[in-house]
Every structure is written in structure tokens, then in C-alpha cells.
């Protein structure tokens, strides 16, 4: 998975349809969770700038 929404969608669909071996599902699930975390953070930052034009503090 290269870290984009299209890849995440395809990966999740394959998992949901049972088209992956359990070991692969476990590995891909961890990758998906990392992607979702970055994607969600990006949306929070985007909405913050859109609504306030001020940066928000994101703890490391």
C-alpha cells in the first residue's frame, strides 16, 4: 500500500471480502491504521486552517 486513499479502499475491500490470508490481513491492518491516523490528522489540520486561519497545536 502506497499510502493513498485508493489503495486503502482496495485493501480494506479485499480484507472485508476474505480475499487475503490471515497473516496478510494482520500486517495490512497495521498499515491501514497508520494511514488512517495520518489521514485523520491531515483533515483536522485542514479544517482548522479553513475555519480559523490559525494553526492548531498538535502534540507529538
N, C-alpha and C positions, 0 to 999 in steps of 0.2 A: 504494500500500500504506500503510495507516494505522498500521502498527507493532504489529499483534497477531498472535497465533498462527494464527488462522483465515485471515487474509489471506496470511500466509506460506505456509501449507499449500496454498491455492488457487494462489498464484503459482508455487510450486515444481511443483505438478502440471501446470500449463499449460506450463511450461518443459519438463518431462520428456516430455510428450506431443507436443511440437513445435507447440504452438498459438500461438507467438509468433515474430515476426520476429527475426532475429539481433541487430539493433541494440537492440531492446527487451529481449531476453534479457540482453545485456551490462549495460544500465542497471539492470534489475531484480535481477540477480545481485549488483551492488554494494550495493543497498538491502537485499537479504536478508542479506548478510554483516554489515552494520551491525546489523540486527535480531538476528541470531544472537549477535553479540558482546554486546549489551545483555542479551539473554535469559539467556545463559550466566552473565554476571556476576551477574545478579539471583539465579539459582539458587545460585551459590556463597555469596553473602551470606546467603540464606535458610537454607541448610544449616548455615552457620557459626553463626548465631544459634540454630538448633534444637538443635544438638549441644553447644554450649559456653556459650550465653547471653552470649558475649563477642564484640564486633565484631572483624573481621579487618582488617588493613591492606591496602588496595588502592592500589597506586601509580598515580599519574595518568599 
